[in-house]
Amino acid sequence: MKPLKNTLLELLNIQGVSGREQKVATYVADRLTELHFTVERDYFGNVLAQRSFGAVSQANQGPVLLLSAHMDTVVSFVPGRRIVWEDDILRSSAGILGADDRAGIAIILQVIEGMERHSFNGTLKIAFTRDEERGRIGSNEIASEWLADVDMAIVADRRNRRDIVTSCRRMTFCSNEIGAYWELMGERIGQPDWKSCEGGISDAMTYAEHGIPSINVSCGYQHEHTDWEELHWPSVIDTTNLITEGILNWRSVKVTVSVR
C-alpha cells in the first residue's frame, strides 16, 4: 500500500480550506487524467470524472457507481506543520490533520487505480466536491443530468473505523438490503464488524436527495476539526478493500430512498 500512503501524504500537504480548494482540484484532476478518466470541472469547481471498464456495450452497460469525497478542510493547515506517525496513528504536529477528508480522496484514488487489475464491467463516476464543510454546497451544485444514470453512490467521509452510514436524522440514504450488502462485503474481506448505522450530514445526503441509493463509509479518522484529529492507518487500507470488494461484486439490489 505504499502508493496509497504516498498519495495520502501528498494530499495532507496541499492547502484547501473551504472556498479555496483549487490546488487540491488540480492535483486530483491530474491524477484522474493519468488514470484515463474523462475529467471536467463544473461551473462551481467540483471535479467530476468518469470511465467505463471491461466489455461495456449498449447491450451490456453494467452498473454506474459513483465514488465521492470532498476536497475542502474546515480550516487551513498550520504552516510548517509536520505529519507525525506513532505506530499506526497519524497526527499533525500543530492544528488539524486534515484526514477529513483527504483520507477519503486517497482511498478513492487507490480504489480506481486498482480497477486495472480486476475484471469490473461497468462505469465509475468520481465526484470530488468543493465546500462540503459549510453545508454540502459543492455537491448540491452538481448537475442533475450528470447524476441521472448513477445506480449507487459510495461516499468516503465518515469518522470511526467500520461504519456504513445508511441514514441521518433527516432521511434514509438507501434500503436495508443495500446496507446488508455492504456488511456482507465486510465479511468477504474478513471484517464482519462493518455495520450499518445512522450518521451525520454528508454528501451522501445530497445524492440520496437525487433518488440515488447512497452510503458513507468510515475512513478511520477521529476528532476531526480539532487539533487532536488523528487517523488510524490500517483503517484507510480496510476501507479501500471494502469499496473495491463492493464494486467488483455489485449486483442489482432493491433500492429505497425515503425522507422521514
Secondary structure, 3 states (H helix, E strand, C coil): CHHHHHHHHHHCCCCCECCCCHHHHHHHHHHHHHCCCEEEECCCCCEEEEEEECCCCCCCCCCEEEEEEECCECCCCCCCCCEEEECCEEEECCCCCCHHHHHHHHHHHHHHHHHHHCCCCEEEEEEEECCCCCCCHHHHCCCHHHHCCCCEEEEEEECCCCEEEEEECCEECCCHHHHHHHHHHHHHCCCCCCEEEEECCCHHHHHHHCCCCEEEEECCEECCCCCCCEEEHHHHHHHHHHHHHHHHCCCCCCCCCCEC
